[in-house]
Amino acid sequence: MKALKSVSHRNIVALLGHEQLSPSEYSISITFCPGGSPSDHLHKHEVRQFTLKRKKKVFGDILNAIEALHSLKDPLIHGDIKSLNVLLMAHVHREDIVPWAKLCDFGSSDSQSEAPQNGNITVGTVQWITPEVILREPSSPASDIYSVGMVFSEICYRRVPFSGTRECEVMTSILHGTRPDHDPGKLLKDHLTCFMSILDSCWLEKPEGRPSIRQLRDRMNEVFIESTLSSPLSSLH
């Protein structure tokens, strides 16, 4: 609740109300997002493709949300960015529907000044987790950038990072420098092969080497402009 109260943005779910049920339990009401998550559309609905135009919009919405968090006077680190924590305001079941994404689930978030010295590993999020959190080192805005790269990879390649691998093996692989394999064929379809270098920069082991949210946005915009200019009009819808 503290995190949601600290920021108001069109790409972040809003806290609409809350009630304390017991000393340790709260009930909260947030924005209803009937479109589900990108994960639903990518892995459960074969007919709903994330076209070039939809990728650009969803990526932009996610970056807008994170920039709002990182731009606060005391930057807020989300700490659990994954495809399941991005919600859509409408089902993408027709070609004329453009996604509107909102970031949710701030249960692992912390302000940068109050970030725990030991990172929190949330159950079910190992595939998107950062090396520093696995090592129980402090999180930073760069930790969100790493996880964003995993989400973008999942949307581009239509597969969950490290799918089919046990959680303990995933963590070991990440610490050894292993990252999800690229699929140039899927990127070539949308003229997005330059996206591989963007993902690689997000996944650097050292947080200080990763791009800032603004650097990431600028580079992505360049790639999408180049892709648009190289793509036939029919692929943009």
Order of alpha helices (4+ residues) and beta strands (2+ residues): alpha-beta-beta-alpha-alpha-beta-beta-beta-beta-alpha-alpha-alpha-alpha-alpha-alpha
